[in-house]
Amino acid sequence: MPKKKIIKKFNYPLELVENLILDIDSYKEFLPWCTNSNIISQDNTSTLIDIKADLEIGYSFAKDIYRSHVIYDIKKKIIIVNAINGPLKTLENIWALKKISDNECEVEFIINLELKNIILNKMLSKMFDYGFEKILKSFEDRAKFLANSN
């Protein structure tokens, strides 16, 4: 089961990065292999944001949808994502956000991923680092795009 942890500095305000991660409806516009993304439900309180969302992931003719449960602890600045159903046996990822300055933040990203299909899971393990770097780069590029749009 592939696991990865990375700590990355973003040269963008924490609020921009926070909104980017929580804007799941927009993932289809920039995230590699994401062909569709929809927030199914969202409940906000003063301390938590609770989201259920579907992501359609695929390449060419092979596509599948998985539903995830996203909890954002507003005070601790931690986003926790778990798969509810779909082709993923396990999806646990954590985004821990920390403000460095008004225009910089640090993002600690931890992912633990396993597919239900054993053969595809072995293929995923071999390509995991490449895919992980590509996805992280897509978030950085999107942050740059959003910062330049304002």
N, C-alpha and C positions, 0 to 999 in steps of 0.2 A: 504494500500500500504506500504510494508516494506521499511524503511529507516534506514540507519546506517551511523555513522561517527566514524572513528578511526584514531588515530595518532600513528604511529609505528616507532621506530628507527630500521634501518637496519645497521648491522655492515659490510657494503660493500660500495664501492665507489658509488657516485651518478650516474656516467656514466654507471656502470654495471646495476643498478636497472632501470635506464632510458631505456637502450637498451633491457632489459628483458621485460618491459611492452610494448614496441613498437614492439617487435618481435612476432607479432600475429600469424604468420605462425607456430611458435613452441608451441603454447598453447596446441595443441592436444597431445603433448608429456608429459605434466605435470599437466594440469589443470583438476580437477575433473569434471566429467560429460561432458567434451568436447571431442567429438569423431572425430572432424575434424575442421581445422581452415585454412583460406586462405585470404591473402590480395588480394583484387580485383583490387584496384588502389592505387597509392601513388604519391603525388606531394610534392616535397620539395622546399622550398625557404630558404633564409637565416634566416627567422624569424619563419616560420611555417612548420610543417609536416602535411599534410592532407591525411588521409587514409580512404578507404572504405574496410570493411572486412566482411567475413561470418564466423560465428561460428555455428557448428552443436553441439547441446547440447542434451543429452539424457541419458537414462538408459535402458538397455535391448532392448525391441522392440520399446519403445517410444522415438523417436528422432525428432527434428525439427531444422530448420536452421533460424537464424536471421542475418540480415545485420546491421552493425553499422557504424557510421561515427565517426572517431577519429580525433581530432585536437590537435596538440601539439604545444603550444606556447614555443618556444625554449628559449626565453629570460626570461619569467616568470617561466619556468619549471612547466607548468600546462598542464595536458592531460585531455581533456574533451571527453567523449564517450556518444553518443546518438544512440538509436535504430532507424533504418530507416524502417524496415519491419520485419515480422515474428511473432512469438507467443507473443511477448512482447508488451503490450500496452504502457508501459513506461520503458525506461532504460536511466537513466542519471547517469553517474558516473564521478567522478573527482579524479584525482591523482595530488596532489600538492607536488612537490619534493623540499627538502631544504638540501643543503650541510651543514654538521656539521663539518667534517674534511675530509682529503683525503681518509679515509677508513670508513666513517660513513655518513649516510644521514637519514633524517626524511621524512616519507611519510605520508601525510594526505590523507585518502581515504574516499570518500563520495559516497554512492550509494542510489539510489531511483529506485525501481523496482516494476513493476506491470505486471502481465500476462493478456492476453485478456480473457482467460477462468476463470470464477468466481470461480468455484470449485477448480481448480488447484491453483488459487491465494490464496485461504484460506489455502490450504495445504502448500503452499510456506511460508505464514506468520508464520505458526507454526514451520517450520524447518529453517527459515531464518538465525537465529543466528548461528546454527550449520553449515549450508552451507557456510555462510560468513567466519567463522573461518577456515573452511577447505580450502577454496579458498585462503585466506590470507596466511595460512601455506604453501600451495603449491608454492606460489610466493617466500616465504622465503627459502624453500627447494631448489627451482630452482636457486635462487641467490647463495646459498652455493655451489651447484653443479657447476655453472658457474665459481665462484671464484676459486674453487679447480681445474678446468679444465685448467686454465691459468697458 
